[in-house]
Amino acid sequence: MLNTALSMAVLAVILLVIGSGALWRRGVRKQAILMIVLAVILGANVAIWSLPPPAALSGKP
């Protein structure tokens, strides 16, 4: 289930970047910048979610 969520989030990041590029070319700068900010935040969340848990929480010595 987590793999599906991470995959969808990565696809959303890619589509947000592509869409913001299209908006930037049309001259809608504010929305394009907001889409890039959202893509960065979502990408950071994916990076955090994909980190392994700390050794103390994993139950392995």
N, C-alpha and C positions, 0 to 999 in steps of 0.2 A: 504494500500500500504506500509506503514511504517512497519507494522508487518511482511509482507513478506520479506522486505529487511533485517530486524533484524534477522529473522529466517535463511535466507540464509547466513548472515554473521556469525552467531553462527555455522552453519554447516561447513562453510569454516574454522573457527577456529579449530573445531574438526578434520577435514580432514588434515589441515596443521600440527597439532601436531602428528597425526598418521603417516603421510608421512615423517615428519622429524625424527621420531623414526626409521622408516624403513631405511632412508638414513644414519642415525647415525650407525646402525648395519652394513651397507655395507661399512662404512669407509669414506663416503663423508661428512666430518664434516662441512666444510664451508657452503654448501647449507643447511644442517640441522639446523645450527645456524641461518642462515638468515630466514628460514621458521619459526622458533620459534619467532624471532623478529617480523616478519610480523603478526604472530598469536597474539602476545601481543598487537601490535598496533591496530589490528582489534578488539580485545576484549575490549580495552580501548574505541574505537569509539562506540562500541555497548553499553557500560556502559554509555557513555555521551549521546548518542541518547535516551536512555530509561529513563533518568532523567526527572522529571516533570519540566515544565517551571517555572520561577520565578513568584511570586504572582503579580508583577507589570505588567507583560506581559500577564497574563492569563485573565485579565478583571474581575476577581472575587475579592470582597473586603476581 
